[in-house]
Amino acid sequence: MARVGINPARGQVSSYRPARVTVVMITYIPDLSGYFEQRLQVLQLVIASLQQHTKLPHDVMVFDNGSCSQVVDYLQDLHQAGQIDYLLLSQQNIGKIGAFRIAFSAAPGEIVAYNDDDVFFYPDWLEAHLDVLESFSTAGLVSGLPVRDAARHAHRSLDELVAQGAPGISITRQRRIPDEWEADWAVSTGRDPQAHLQATQDHLDLVLEIANSNGSGSVEAIGSANHFQFVAYKRVLLQALPVQWSGKLMGQMVEFDEAVDSLGYLRLSTTQRYTRHIGNLLSPAILQEAQDLDLQTPSSPGFAQRHGAAAKKHWLLRIPGARHILVATYKRLFDVLYR
């Protein structure tokens, strides 16, 4: 006999339709000691800010790049609770670009909103990114945190725009990015903030302005983008990714930026700070910001239960040996119904 019973899905039609935007996050926390001691708490706060501050329709995809069991358990709890739509688990770290290749190809949305697992989200972040992406016809990557260092490479397309001009776009050079944001970014990436500010004290930011497509006001952007967080059309990302696997666990991100640039797409940021890089520590400053935004933090009562860190199994599964009995019962019921 080739078949027993009828597949219950036969003839059924799913009501699910992918959202236009897929939020893609790559996680890599191999253990919870040393450099990674607070990284699970950082991830929990990141996801809390993403959940509270993303109002537009979206799907969430997480690619775990070989994290430890505690992190994988946490992500699986979120997936089971419906807070992650797609969860991809890799048994080993295949590198960031390798994870990009798999996750971006799998993302069902027309637009990918990517972030590393240590990026904090502010209210209205996605709306602001889409304003820039949709207003500038050659926008490639749009980031929510303008960083001056990120404008030092992959700027050929911007240079051509400045030299040739474009209808409806005004271009100026200003000291637009606040030093406070630059200092915060330097601290989160392990740099000396004073040395960073000193090194960039004469830098002017390239500011682009275009009339809003809906005819109301205008949209501004800064000529710079980072690769730890960005929003882009999926088709652009797939064109920019390398064809060959390199095997490198880190690096290749500058080459990725350059590939976007060489395709003729602009690397831009919002003029306001809509995302913030945290790094591997929950600083008093970021905890205070979370509190000001009425976000629960990992030290708040009930945070772990709300965000999946200590999600409980069904009471039946907490009985020793219950899973074995339930599976056997299920098999017996199947036999009764279909054999």
Secondary structure, 3 states (H helix, E strand, C coil): CCCCCCCCCCCCCCCCCCCCEEEEEEECCCCCCHHHCCHHHHHHHHHHHHHHHCCCCCEEEEEECCCCHHHHHHHHHHHHCCCCCEEEECCCCCCHHHHHHHHHHHCCCCEEEEEECCEEECCCHHHHHHHHHHHCCCEEEEECCCCHHHHCCCCHHHHHHHHHCCCCEEEEEECCCCHHHHHHHHHHCCCCHHHHHHHCCCCCEEEEEEECCCCCCEEEEECCCCCCEEEEEHHHHHHHCCCCCCCCCCCCHHHHHHHHHHCCCEEEECCCCCEEECCCCCCHHHHHHHHHCCCCCCCCCCHHHHCCCCCCCCHHHHCCCHHHHHHHHHHHHHHHHHC
